[in-house]
Amino acid sequence: MLYITPEIAKKILNADSKKIYLNLYLNKIDKKEKIIIENDKAIFPEGEIDFKTLKKISKDNTLYFLKENKLYKAAISTPEGYFKLVPTIPPTIEINGIRMHRTKEVNPYEDTLNKINSINVKNGDFVLDTCMGLGYTAIESYKRGAKVITIEKNPYVLELAKINPYSEELFIGDIEILLGDAFEKVKEFDNEKFDKIIHDPPRFSLAGHLYSEEFYKELYRILKPGGKLFHYVGNPGKKYRGKDLQKGVMERLRRVGFKNVKRVEKALGDIAEKI
């Protein structure tokens, strides 16, 4: 599979020779492929794209890919919404225009590290990742030697993860993927099952139930004594319907029993412990 980004399209369109060598793997591997340019089209090792299509790609902040000599757009339009891969490095996923990772101050990988490092995920931990997305949190936890269960509500997100080369480890290792709403899935786990929980939900307006006291009670129940929770909240300066979301999250976590609840500014979230 070869990946075509707006940047790749622009480089081909602006090439001043009949051939150009470019990385078509989103820098996941260090390898360049030869692209031949002739008759207003670019010929790749897997298929070809005409200049008219390349101009369209160059203006579309969406990932495209070539597979078995056919060009595809990494996007899914459904009655539930519009899902697409954005060609950041590594890619992020966008749902109805809302990006699921931070991409301004940090890239999605750095964002992931900030979350995992805040609760020191390490070898031997049993980790629950409540909202999989493209799986970067689950993958990084697994690479550190943790046993990982991750939950993803939307099958369309899962399909886009299968296209993304940076999500490959989700499907070749021993990471357990559960399809369903985390609000319901956590009820199926035994008491005191996990050493660490990483809760990185969509924004409150999209998944308010994942910020509820009822849900936090379940997270507390399934966390082992001495275990830690990371909860991504976002920018505490922003309020939702006049309410301070950051303050409300911390108060609810304390009410269900969590201790040492505090803000981690670098990760834009809260950490909490079960004593």
C-alpha positions as CSV (number, residue, x, y, z in Angstrom):
1,M,0.0,0.0,0.0
2,L,1.3,3.4,-1.0
3,Y,0.1,6.6,0.6
4,I,-0.5,9.9,-1.2
5,T,-0.7,13.1,0.8
6,P,-1.3,16.7,-0.3
7,E,2.4,17.3,0.1
8,I,3.3,14.3,-2.1
9,A,0.8,15.5,-4.8
10,K,2.3,19.0,-4.7
11,K,5.9,17.7,-5.1
12,I,4.9,15.6,-8.1
13,L,3.0,18.5,-9.7
14,N,6.0,20.8,-9.2
15,A,8.6,18.3,-10.3
16,D,11.1,19.7,-12.9
17,S,12.1,16.3,-14.3
18,K,10.4,13.1,-15.7
19,K,11.1,11.1,-12.5
20,I,11.1,11.8,-8.8
21,Y,11.9,9.7,-5.7
22,L,9.6,10.1,-2.7
23,N,8.7,8.4,0.5
24,L,5.2,6.9,0.0
25,Y,5.0,5.2,3.4
26,L,4.2,8.3,5.6
27,N,7.8,7.9,6.9
28,K,6.8,4.8,8.8
29,I,9.7,3.1,6.9
30,D,12.7,4.8,5.4
31,K,12.3,4.0,1.8
32,K,11.7,6.0,-1.4
33,E,9.9,4.9,-4.5
34,K,10.5,6.1,-8.1
35,I,7.6,8.0,-9.7
36,I,7.7,8.5,-13.5
37,I,6.0,11.6,-14.8
38,E,4.7,11.6,-18.4
39,N,1.6,12.7,-20.4
40,D,0.1,14.6,-17.4
41,K,0.1,11.7,-15.1
42,A,2.3,10.1,-12.4
43,I,3.1,6.4,-12.7
44,F,3.7,4.7,-9.3
45,P,4.9,1.2,-8.5
46,E,1.2,0.4,-7.8
47,G,-1.0,2.3,-10.3
48,E,-1.0,5.8,-11.8
49,I,-2.7,9.1,-11.0
50,D,-3.5,11.8,-13.5
51,F,-2.6,15.5,-12.9
52,K,-6.3,16.5,-12.5
53,T,-6.7,14.1,-9.6
54,L,-3.3,15.1,-8.1
55,K,-4.5,18.7,-8.1
56,K,-7.6,17.7,-6.2
57,I,-5.5,15.7,-3.6
58,S,-3.1,18.6,-3.2
59,K,-6.0,20.8,-1.9
60,D,-7.7,18.1,0.2
61,N,-6.4,17.5,3.7
62,T,-7.2,13.8,3.6
63,L,-5.0,10.8,3.2
64,Y,-5.2,8.8,-0.1
65,F,-3.7,5.4,-0.9
66,L,-2.9,3.2,-3.8
67,K,-3.6,-0.5,-3.5
68,E,-3.6,-3.1,-6.2
69,N,-3.4,-0.4,-8.9
70,K,-6.4,1.5,-7.6
71,L,-6.6,4.9,-5.8
72,Y,-8.7,5.2,-2.7
73,K,-9.6,8.0,-0.3
74,A,-9.1,7.1,3.4
75,A,-12.6,8.3,4.3
76,I,-15.9,6.8,5.1
77,S,-19.2,8.6,4.7
78,T,-22.1,7.1,6.7
79,P,-25.5,8.2,8.2
80,E,-23.6,8.4,11.5
81,G,-21.1,10.9,10.2
82,Y,-18.0,11.5,8.1
83,F,-14.8,9.7,9.1
84,K,-11.4,10.4,7.6
85,L,-7.6,10.0,8.1
86,V,-5.8,13.3,8.2
87,P,-2.2,13.1,6.8
88,T,-0.3,14.3,9.8
89,I,2.7,12.2,10.9
90,P,1.5,9.9,12.3
91,P,-2.1,10.4,11.0
92,T,-4.9,11.4,13.1
93,I,-8.6,10.6,12.6
94,E,-11.2,13.3,12.1
95,I,-14.9,12.6,12.8
96,N,-17.4,15.2,11.5
97,G,-14.6,17.8,11.3
98,I,-13.3,17.1,14.9
99,R,-9.7,15.7,15.2
100,M,-9.2,13.0,17.8
101,H,-5.6,14.0,18.5
102,R,-3.8,17.2,19.3
103,T,-2.0,18.3,16.2
104,K,-1.0,21.9,16.9
105,E,1.4,22.1,19.9
106,V,2.4,18.4,19.5
107,N,2.0,15.6,17.0
108,P,-0.3,12.6,17.7
109,Y,2.7,10.4,18.8
110,E,4.0,13.0,21.3
111,D,0.4,13.5,22.5
112,T,0.3,9.8,23.2
113,L,3.6,9.7,25.1
114,N,2.5,12.6,27.3
115,K,-0.6,10.6,28.3
116,I,1.2,7.3,28.9
117,N,4.1,8.9,30.7
118,S,1.8,10.7,33.1
119,I,1.0,7.4,34.8
120,N,4.2,5.6,34.0
121,V,2.9,2.6,32.0
122,K,5.6,-0.1,32.3
123,N,6.5,-3.7,31.8
124,G,4.1,-6.1,33.5
125,D,1.2,-3.6,33.8
126,F,-2.3,-4.7,32.8
127,V,-3.7,-1.6,30.9
128,L,-7.2,-0.7,29.8
129,D,-7.4,1.8,27.0
130,T,-11.1,2.9,27.0
131,C,-11.2,4.7,23.6
132,M,-9.0,3.1,21.0
133,G,-9.2,5.4,18.0
134,L,-6.2,4.7,15.9
135,G,-4.7,2.7,18.7
136,Y,-1.5,4.7,19.5
137,T,-2.0,4.5,23.2
138,A,-2.6,0.8,23.2
139,I,0.4,0.2,20.9
140,E,2.8,2.3,23.0
141,S,1.6,0.6,26.2
142,Y,2.1,-2.8,24.5
143,K,5.6,-1.9,23.4
144,R,6.5,-1.1,27.0
145,G,5.6,-4.7,28.0
146,A,2.1,-4.1,29.2
147,K,-0.8,-6.5,28.6
148,V,-3.5,-4.3,26.9
149,I,-7.2,-4.4,26.3
150,T,-8.6,-1.6,24.2
151,I,-12.2,-0.6,23.4
152,E,-13.5,1.0,20.2
153,K,-17.1,1.9,19.8
154,N,-17.2,2.6,16.1
155,P,-16.5,0.0,13.4
156,Y,-15.7,2.7,10.9
157,V,-12.8,3.9,13.1
158,L,-11.6,0.3,13.2
159,E,-11.6,0.1,9.4
160,L,-9.6,3.3,9.1
161,A,-7.1,2.0,11.7
162,K,-6.6,-1.0,9.4
163,I,-5.5,1.4,6.6
164,N,-3.1,3.4,8.8
165,P,0.4,2.0,8.8
166,Y,1.0,3.5,12.3
167,S,-1.8,1.3,13.6
168,E,-0.4,-1.9,12.2
169,E,0.8,-3.3,15.6
170,L,-2.8,-3.4,16.8
171,F,-3.5,-6.3,14.5
172,I,-0.2,-8.3,14.6
173,G,0.4,-8.4,18.4
174,D,-1.5,-9.6,21.4
175,I,-3.5,-6.5,22.0
176,E,-7.2,-7.4,22.7
177,I,-9.7,-5.2,20.9
178,L,-13.3,-5.0,22.1
179,L,-15.9,-3.5,19.8
180,G,-18.6,-1.6,21.8
181,D,-19.3,1.5,23.9
182,A,-16.8,1.7,26.8
183,F,-19.7,2.8,29.1
184,E,-21.2,-0.7,28.7
185,K,-18.0,-2.7,28.2
186,V,-16.4,-1.8,31.4
187,K,-19.3,-3.4,33.3
188,E,-18.1,-6.8,32.0
189,F,-14.7,-6.6,33.7
190,D,-14.0,-8.1,37.1
191,N,-13.2,-6.0,40.2
192,E,-9.6,-4.8,40.5
193,K,-8.5,-6.1,37.1
194,F,-6.3,-3.3,35.8
195,D,-3.1,-1.6,37.0
196,K,-3.5,1.4,34.8
197,I,-6.4,2.9,32.9
198,I,-6.1,5.4,30.1
199,H,-9.3,7.2,29.4
200,D,-9.1,9.5,26.3
201,P,-12.7,10.1,25.3
202,P,-14.2,12.2,22.6
203,R,-15.1,15.7,23.7
204,F,-17.9,16.1,26.2
205,S,-20.5,17.2,23.6
206,L,-20.0,14.0,21.7
207,A,-19.8,11.5,24.6
208,G,-21.0,13.1,27.8
209,H,-21.8,9.7,29.4
210,L,-18.0,8.9,29.4
211,Y,-17.5,11.9,31.8
212,S,-20.3,10.8,34.2
213,E,-20.0,9.8,37.8
214,E,-21.6,6.5,37.0
215,F,-18.9,5.7,34.5
216,Y,-16.1,6.8,36.9
217,K,-17.5,4.4,39.5
218,E,-16.9,1.6,37.1
219,L,-13.4,2.7,36.4
220,Y,-12.7,2.9,40.1
221,R,-14.2,-0.6,40.6
222,I,-12.0,-2.3,38.0
223,L,-8.8,-0.5,39.0
224,K,-6.5,-2.4,41.4
225,P,-5.5,-0.7,44.7
226,G,-2.4,1.3,43.9
227,G,-3.5,1.6,40.3
228,K,-3.6,4.9,38.4
229,L,-6.0,6.5,36.0
230,F,-5.2,9.1,33.3
231,H,-8.2,11.0,32.0
232,Y,-7.8,13.3,29.0
233,V,-10.0,16.4,29.5
234,G,-8.6,19.1,27.2
235,N,-8.2,22.8,27.7
236,P,-9.5,23.7,31.2
237,G,-10.0,27.3,30.2
238,K,-12.9,26.3,27.9
239,K,-16.3,25.8,29.4
240,Y,-19.2,23.7,28.1
241,R,-22.7,25.3,28.5
242,G,-21.3,27.6,31.2
243,K,-19.9,24.8,33.3
244,D,-16.3,24.3,34.2
245,L,-15.6,20.8,32.7
246,Q,-12.2,20.5,34.3
247,K,-13.5,21.2,37.8
248,G,-16.5,18.9,37.3
249,V,-14.3,16.0,36.2
250,M,-12.0,16.3,39.2
251,E,-14.9,16.6,41.7
252,R,-16.6,13.5,40.3
253,L,-13.4,11.5,40.3
254,R,-13.0,12.4,44.0
255,R,-16.6,11.6,44.8
256,V,-16.3,8.0,43.6
257,G,-13.2,7.4,45.7
258,F,-10.1,8.4,43.6
259,K,-7.3,10.1,45.6
260,N,-4.5,12.4,44.6
261,V,-6.5,13.8,41.7
262,K,-4.5,16.4,39.9
263,R,-4.0,18.2,36.6
264,V,-1.2,17.2,34.2
265,E,-0.9,20.3,32.0
266,K,1.5,18.8,29.5
267,A,-1.0,16.0,28.7
268,L,-4.1,18.2,29.1
269,G,-5.6,15.7,31.5
270,D,-6.0,14.5,35.1
271,I,-4.3,11.7,36.9
272,A,-5.9,9.9,39.9
273,E,-5.0,7.0,42.1
274,K,-6.9,4.2,43.9
275,I,-5.4,3.9,47.3
